[in-house]
Amino acid sequence: MAKILDGKQLSLTIRGEIADAVARLVSAGGKQPCLAAVLVGENPASQVYVRNKQKACEQAGIASRLARLPADISQARLLELITKLNADPAVHGILVQLPLPDQIAADTVLRAIDPAKDVDAFHPENVGLMVQGQPRFLPCTPHGVLQMLRRNAIETAGKHAVVIGRSDIVGKPMALLLAQRGWDATVTLAHSRTPDLPAVCRSADLLIAAVGKPEMVRGDWIKPGAAVIDVGINRTDSGLVGDVDYAAAEAVAGWITPVPGGVGPMTIAMLLANTLKAAGGESP
Ligand SMILES: Nc1nc(=O)c2c([nH]1)NC[C@@H]1CN(c3ccc(C(=O)N[C@@H](CCC(=O)O)C(=O)O)cc3)C=[N+]21
């Protein structure tokens, strides 16, 4: 029976710490941190995420703004808006919700964000700083996973971590951070072309699934006692499920994150932490 890593609860604790730090910053004469979110189009999941982010900001004493743009907006108009937000001294963090519509080149838009306001840490300058071990911001989801590991005293040093999924947003930075000094894991970055993925996973002390395939990771892929971190959020007919077959994994693993209530809420907490840092505060 695995110990459940409750991301909902931990995210509330961290958000409380952030609220305290915001209050300290403001009472020391600092400016109220402000996050500007940009939402293009009407994607229902994106609307829910952005709303949740704004609610979390409000509760932590972080100001939030929302720019809603029509799905058919031109790339040039979107870039104009980002230029304005870059120049606005009241705005500390800028988040352009992904995915963007097809007429817009997401990489061009993300590169237009001032790296000092890039609270997603998607800008190449911030990716580069992270790769070199001098991060300005850590990307929110991998940062949230690291916080979950640290605050549950899950050892990574000398362990074999297997990350499934090589996305720029989760898999790649997750693998890199776990291998860095301080975390000291030996990391395998597995993906859709990895031969005998079940066997690779069975060798993992720490298994991180970030692929976006419902319940792909089966119970017999898991080493007994392993920590299983499920980053997947898949909407299926039977509701929201992760990338891991939770019921089967829970019987074998030592620790496991639920979906929902695992990594997702931690991602939002780390977005607030990055916004606080962008405003000159001390993030947890
Ligand atoms: N620029 C940008 N930055 C992002 O960080 C970003 C993005 N675009 N696009 C979409 C993904 C996805 N993402 C989630 C954040 C929180 C939950 C979350 O809180 N999930 C809840 C459940 C929410 C639900 O019911 O869907 C949970 O897991 O308990 C999920 C997903 C951030 N993303």
The ligand as an SDF file (V2000), in Angstrom:
LIG
                    3D

 33 36  0  0  0  0  0  0  0  0999 V2000
    1.7290   28.6710  -20.3020 N   0  0  0  0  0  0  0  0  0  0  0  0
    1.2540   27.5820  -19.6950 C   0  0  0  0  0  0  0  0  0  0  0  0
    1.6880   27.2580  -18.4740 N   0  0  0  0  0  0  0  0  0  0  0  0
    1.2060   26.1460  -17.8380 C   0  0  0  0  0  0  0  0  0  0  0  0
    1.6120   25.8410  -16.6990 O   0  0  0  0  0  0  0  0  0  0  0  0
    0.2170   25.3510  -18.5000 C   0  0  0  0  0  0  0  0  0  0  0  0
   -0.1930   25.7410  -19.7780 C   0  0  0  0  0  0  0  0  0  0  0  0
    0.3510   26.8380  -20.3520 N   0  0  0  0  0  0  0  0  0  0  0  0
   -1.1110   25.0180  -20.4470 N   0  0  0  0  0  0  0  0  0  0  0  0
   -1.7530   23.8550  -19.8670 C   0  0  0  0  0  0  0  0  0  0  0  0
   -0.8950   23.1920  -18.8210 C   0  0  0  0  0  0  0  0  0  0  0  0
   -1.6540   22.3200  -17.8590 C   0  0  0  0  0  0  0  0  0  0  0  0
   -1.4830   22.9310  -16.5550 N   0  0  0  0  0  0  0  0  0  0  0  0
   -2.1400   22.5020  -15.4060 C   0  0  0  0  0  0  0  0  0  0  0  0
   -2.0960   23.2040  -14.2210 C   0  0  0  0  0  0  0  0  0  0  0  0
   -2.8320   22.7930  -13.1160 C   0  0  0  0  0  0  0  0  0  0  0  0
   -3.6190   21.6770  -13.1810 C   0  0  0  0  0  0  0  0  0  0  0  0
   -4.4490   21.2800  -12.0210 C   0  0  0  0  0  0  0  0  0  0  0  0
   -4.5190   21.9630  -11.0260 O   0  0  0  0  0  0  0  0  0  0  0  0
   -5.1400   20.1520  -12.1040 N   0  0  0  0  0  0  0  0  0  0  0  0
   -6.0670   19.6630  -11.0870 C   0  0  0  0  0  0  0  0  0  0  0  0
   -7.3700   19.2280  -11.7320 C   0  0  0  0  0  0  0  0  0  0  0  0
   -7.9750   20.2230  -12.6430 C   0  0  0  0  0  0  0  0  0  0  0  0
   -9.0050   19.5960  -13.5400 C   0  0  0  0  0  0  0  0  0  0  0  0
  -10.0390   19.1480  -13.0340 O   0  0  0  0  0  0  0  0  0  0  0  0
   -8.7470   19.5390  -14.7480 O   0  0  0  0  0  0  0  0  0  0  0  0
   -5.4790   18.4460  -10.4090 C   0  0  0  0  0  0  0  0  0  0  0  0
   -4.6520   17.7600  -11.0220 O   0  0  0  0  0  0  0  0  0  0  0  0
   -5.8970   18.1580   -9.2910 O   0  0  0  0  0  0  0  0  0  0  0  0
   -3.6590   20.9480  -14.3430 C   0  0  0  0  0  0  0  0  0  0  0  0
   -2.9080   21.3540  -15.4300 C   0  0  0  0  0  0  0  0  0  0  0  0
   -0.7130   24.0370  -16.6770 C   0  0  0  0  0  0  0  0  0  0  0  0
   -0.3270   24.2220  -17.9430 N   0  0  0  0  0  0  0  0  0  0  0  0
  1  2  1  0
  2  3  2  0
  2  8  1  0
  3  4  1  0
  4  5  2  0
  4  6  1  0
  6  7  2  0
  6 33  1  0
  7  8  1  0
  7  9  1  0
  9 10  1  0
 10 11  1  0
 11 12  1  0
 11 33  1  0
 12 13  1  0
 13 14  1  0
 13 32  1  0
 14 15  1  0
 14 31  2  0
 15 16  2  0
 16 17  1  0
 17 18  1  0
 17 30  2  0
 18 19  2  0
 18 20  1  0
 20 21  1  0
 21 22  1  0
 21 27  1  0
 22 23  1  0
 23 24  1  0
 24 25  2  0
 24 26  1  0
 27 28  2  0
 27 29  1  0
 30 31  1  0
 32 33  2  0
M  CHG  1  33   1
M  END
$$$$
